[in-house]
């Protein structure tokens, strides 16, 4: 029996908590809200032929409006993520691999959590678990680590119930994402030895 109560969650519920502590049930990629809104906005703007009137109505060049319509259409075709523990998210995520190898649902079960503080600059493995967890933690402004700490404090069931209430009240992961270019900087760091 898991001391954090993993066995109290059904398979669908377990898929709502990512190994790194992100609550997938508040993520737009999981919920699909922006995709649905993009579909509706694309339908309306295309039907209105906004490209034709953009210079007059929006004071925007037609080429820029065409580019916007292409981007909007791509967003509208996006697929919904199943959640990290259901095969969604980054298929190459070393955090998912690490927790799966240890048979953990999340890093909250690991005695080295948060390992990103131990070896985020490990040159032996530049895209390893510690580097990746550090990047995610910066992107989510430490929200994921606070979630893992909360799971340790109250267990999976209570954490899940608390997060569901927050989402009902309008919370989304976009509320905690850093405005910094975290992923861009991490990729630049990898490219530049």
C-alpha positions in Angstrom: 0.0 0.0 0.0 1.3 3.4 -1.0 1.5 5.9 1.9 0.2 8.7 -0.3 -3.0 6.7 -1.2 -2.4 6.1 -4.9 -4.6 3.1 -4.7 -7.6 5.4 -3.8 -7.5 6.8 -7.3 -9.0 5.1 -10.3 -7.1 5.0 -13.6 -8.8 8.1 -15.0 -8.0 10.1 -11.8 -4.4 9.0 -11.8 -4.0 10.4 -15.3 -4.9 13.9 -14.0 -1.6 14.2 -12.0 1.6 14.5 -14.0 4.7 12.8 -12.6 6.4 16.3 -12.2 3.4 17.6 -10.1 1.5 19.5 -12.8 -2.2 19.0 -12.4 -3.3 17.9 -15.9 -6.9 18.5 -15.1 -6.3 22.3 -15.2 -4.2 22.3 -18.4 -5.7 23.8 -21.5 -4.1 21.1 -23.6 -6.1 18.5 -21.6 -9.3 20.6 -21.3 -9.2 21.8 -25.0 -10.7 25.2 -24.3 -8.4 27.2 -26.5 -8.8 24.7 -29.3 -12.6 24.9 -29.1 -12.6 28.7 -28.9 -10.1 28.9 -31.8 -12.5 26.7 -33.9 -15.4 29.1 -33.2 -13.3 32.3 -33.8 -11.9 30.8 -37.0 -15.4 30.0 -38.2 -16.6 33.5 -37.5 -13.7 35.4 -38.9 -13.5 33.2 -42.0 -17.3 33.6 -42.5 -16.9 37.4 -42.1 -14.0 37.3 -44.6 -11.9 39.3 -42.1 -8.9 39.1 -44.4 -10.7 41.3 -46.9 -11.7 44.0 -44.4 -8.8 43.8 -41.9 -7.2 47.0 -43.2 -10.4 48.9 -42.6 -11.9 47.2 -39.6 -8.7 46.3 -37.6 -6.1 48.6 -39.3 -4.1 45.4 -39.9 -2.4 44.5 -43.2 -4.1 41.7 -45.1 -0.9 39.5 -45.1 -0.7 39.8 -41.3 -4.4 38.8 -41.1 -3.8 35.8 -43.4 -0.9 34.7 -41.2 -3.2 35.1 -38.1 -5.9 33.0 -39.8 -3.3 30.2 -40.6 -2.2 30.2 -36.9 -5.8 30.2 -35.6 -6.7 27.4 -37.9 -3.8 25.3 -36.7 -4.7 25.9 -33.1 -8.3 24.8 -33.9 -7.0 21.5 -35.2 -5.0 20.7 -32.1 -5.6 17.5 -30.3 -6.5 17.2 -26.7 -3.9 15.8 -24.4 -4.8 12.6 -22.5 -2.7 13.6 -19.5 0.9 12.7 -18.9 0.1 9.4 -17.1 -2.2 8.4 -19.9 0.4 8.7 -22.7 -0.1 12.5 -23.3 2.4 15.2 -22.8 6.0 15.0 -24.0 6.6 11.3 -25.1 10.3 11.8 -24.4 9.9 13.3 -20.9 12.6 11.8 -18.7 10.5 12.5 -15.6 7.8 10.2 -16.9 10.4 7.6 -17.6 12.0 7.9 -14.2 8.7 7.6 -12.3 7.6 4.7 -14.5 10.9 2.9 -13.8 10.4 3.4 -10.1 6.7 2.5 -10.3 5.7 5.9 -8.9 2.7 8.0 -9.9 4.6 11.2 -9.2 7.9 12.5 -7.9 6.2 13.0 -4.5 6.9 9.3 -3.8 10.6 9.7 -4.4 13.0 10.4 -1.5 15.2 12.7 -3.7 12.3 15.0 -4.6 12.9 17.7 -5.8 15.9 16.2 -7.6 16.3 19.2 -9.9 17.9 21.0 -7.0 20.6 18.3 -6.8 22.0 18.2 -10.3 20.2 20.6 -12.7 23.6 21.4 -14.4 24.7 17.8 -14.8 26.8 18.0 -17.9 26.8 14.2 -18.2 23.1 14.2 -19.0 22.0 17.7 -20.3 18.4 16.6 -20.9 18.1 14.3 -17.9 15.5 14.2 -15.2 17.0 16.9 -13.1 17.5 19.3 -16.0 14.0 18.7 -17.2 12.4 19.0 -13.8 14.3 22.3 -13.2 13.0 23.6 -16.6 9.4 22.6 -15.8 9.6 24.0 -12.3 10.8 27.4 -13.7 8.1 27.4 -16.4 5.4 26.7 -13.8 6.8 29.1 -11.3 7.4 26.3 -8.7 3.7 25.4 -8.7 4.5 21.8 -9.6 6.8 21.5 -6.7 4.2 23.0 -4.3 1.8 20.4 -5.7 4.2 17.6 -5.0 4.7 19.0 -1.5 0.9 19.2 -1.0 0.6 15.6 -2.2 3.1 14.5 0.4 1.2 16.5 3.1 -2.3 15.3 2.3 -2.1 12.4 -0.1 -3.3 11.9 -3.6 -7.1 11.8 -2.9 -7.3 15.1 -1.0 -4.9 16.8 -3.5 -7.0 15.7 -6.4 -10.2 16.8 -4.7 -8.7 20.2 -3.9 -7.5 20.7 -7.5 -10.9 19.8 -8.9 -12.5 22.5 -6.8 -9.9 25.1 -7.9 -10.7 24.2 -11.6 -14.4 24.5 -10.9 -13.6 28.0 -9.6 -11.9 28.9 -12.9 -8.2 28.0 -12.2 -6.1 26.9 -15.2 -2.4 26.1 -15.4 -2.0 29.3 -17.5 -2.6 31.2 -14.2 0.8 30.0 -12.9 3.0 29.8 -16.0 6.0 32.1 -15.9 6.2 35.0 -18.4 9.9 34.2 -18.9 11.2 32.4 -22.0 12.1 29.3 -19.9 11.9 26.7 -22.7 13.6 28.9 -25.2 16.5 29.5 -22.8 16.8 25.8 -21.9 16.9 24.8 -25.6 19.5 27.5 -26.2 21.6 26.1 -23.3 21.5 22.7 -24.9 22.5 24.0 -28.4 25.4 26.1 -27.0 28.1 24.0 -25.3 
